């Protein structure tokens, strides 16, 4: 009977250890995982921005005038590729702000 009571007493003190250990590990693991996710998303955005700049540079080298009043097909492709970066298209913004005469 005494052995049974000892086992019950010794086991009851260790029941919450797993939860406490998980909480301690999670305190350090959660910010690391969030930082890795943020770093990954930042790298993806950087690669996308580089691709948009590369495409715009290719158009400039080929002689496409990006400062013209209307958007050509290639210029619309660049604008569409850059939409995820919250970059305002200056040509459409200018044409919306100034009414046509």
VEXDREN-2710 file (C-alpha; in Angstrom, 1 decimal):
% VEXDREN-2710
k/r/px/py/pz
1/UNK/0.0/0.0/0.0
2/UNK/2.8/2.4/0.8
3/UNK/4.5/1.8/-2.5
4/UNK/1.3/2.7/-4.3
5/UNK/1.0/6.0/-2.4
6/UNK/4.6/6.9/-3.1
7/UNK/4.0/6.3/-6.9
8/UNK/0.9/8.5/-6.9
9/UNK/2.7/11.3/-4.9
10/UNK/5.8/11.2/-7.1
11/UNK/3.8/11.1/-10.4
12/UNK/1.5/14.0/-9.5
13/UNK/4.4/16.5/-9.3
14/UNK/5.5/15.8/-12.8
15/UNK/2.2/16.1/-14.6
16/UNK/2.6/19.7/-15.6
17/UNK/6.2/19.6/-16.5
18/UNK/5.6/18.9/-20.2
19/UNK/3.2/21.9/-20.5
20/UNK/5.7/24.2/-18.8
21/UNK/8.6/22.9/-20.9
22/UNK/6.5/23.4/-24.1
23/UNK/5.7/27.0/-23.0
24/UNK/9.3/27.8/-22.4
25/UNK/10.4/26.4/-25.7
26/UNK/7.5/28.1/-27.6
27/UNK/8.5/31.4/-26.1
28/UNK/11.8/31.2/-28.0
29/UNK/10.6/29.2/-31.0
30/UNK/7.7/31.4/-32.1
31/UNK/9.7/34.6/-32.7
32/UNK/12.3/32.6/-34.6
33/UNK/9.7/31.1/-36.9
34/UNK/8.0/34.5/-37.4
35/UNK/11.3/36.0/-38.2
36/UNK/12.1/33.3/-40.7
37/UNK/8.7/33.8/-42.4
38/UNK/9.2/37.6/-42.6
39/UNK/12.7/37.1/-44.0
40/UNK/11.4/34.8/-46.6
41/UNK/8.7/37.1/-47.7
42/UNK/11.1/40.0/-47.8
43/UNK/13.5/38.0/-50.0
44/UNK/10.6/37.1/-52.4
45/UNK/9.6/40.8/-52.7
46/UNK/13.2/41.7/-53.4
47/UNK/13.4/39.2/-56.2
48/UNK/10.1/40.4/-57.7
49/UNK/11.3/44.0/-57.5
50/UNK/14.5/43.0/-59.2
51/UNK/12.6/41.3/-62.0
52/UNK/10.4/44.3/-62.6
53/UNK/13.5/46.6/-62.8
54/UNK/15.2/44.1/-65.1
55/UNK/12.1/44.1/-67.5
56/UNK/11.9/47.9/-67.4
57/UNK/15.7/48.2/-68.2
58/UNK/15.3/45.8/-71.1
59/UNK/12.5/48.0/-72.5
60/UNK/14.7/51.1/-72.1
61/UNK/17.6/49.5/-73.9
62/UNK/15.3/48.5/-76.7
63/UNK/14.3/52.1/-77.1
64/UNK/10.8/52.1/-75.7
65/UNK/9.9/55.6/-74.5
66/UNK/8.4/55.1/-71.0
67/UNK/7.7/58.8/-70.6
68/UNK/5.1/59.0/-73.3
69/UNK/1.5/60.0/-72.6
70/UNK/-0.2/56.7/-73.2
71/UNK/0.7/53.3/-72.1
72/UNK/1.9/50.7/-74.7
73/UNK/1.4/47.0/-74.3
74/UNK/4.9/46.5/-72.8
75/UNK/4.5/49.4/-70.4
76/UNK/1.1/47.9/-69.2
77/UNK/2.9/44.6/-68.5
78/UNK/5.5/46.5/-66.3
79/UNK/2.7/48.3/-64.5
80/UNK/0.8/45.0/-63.9
81/UNK/4.0/43.3/-62.6
82/UNK/4.7/46.2/-60.2
83/UNK/1.1/46.3/-58.8
84/UNK/2.0/44.1/-55.8
85/UNK/4.5/46.7/-54.5
86/UNK/1.9/49.5/-54.1
87/UNK/3.6/51.6/-56.7
88/UNK/1.4/54.2/-58.2
89/UNK/1.5/54.4/-62.0
90/UNK/2.4/58.0/-62.6
91/UNK/0.9/58.0/-66.1
92/UNK/-2.5/56.8/-65.1
93/UNK/-2.4/59.0/-61.9
94/UNK/-1.5/62.0/-64.0
95/UNK/-4.2/61.3/-66.6
96/UNK/-6.8/60.9/-63.8
97/UNK/-5.7/64.1/-62.0
98/UNK/-5.7/66.3/-65.1
99/UNK/-8.9/66.1/-67.2
100/UNK/-8.6/65.8/-71.0
101/UNK/-9.4/68.9/-72.9
END
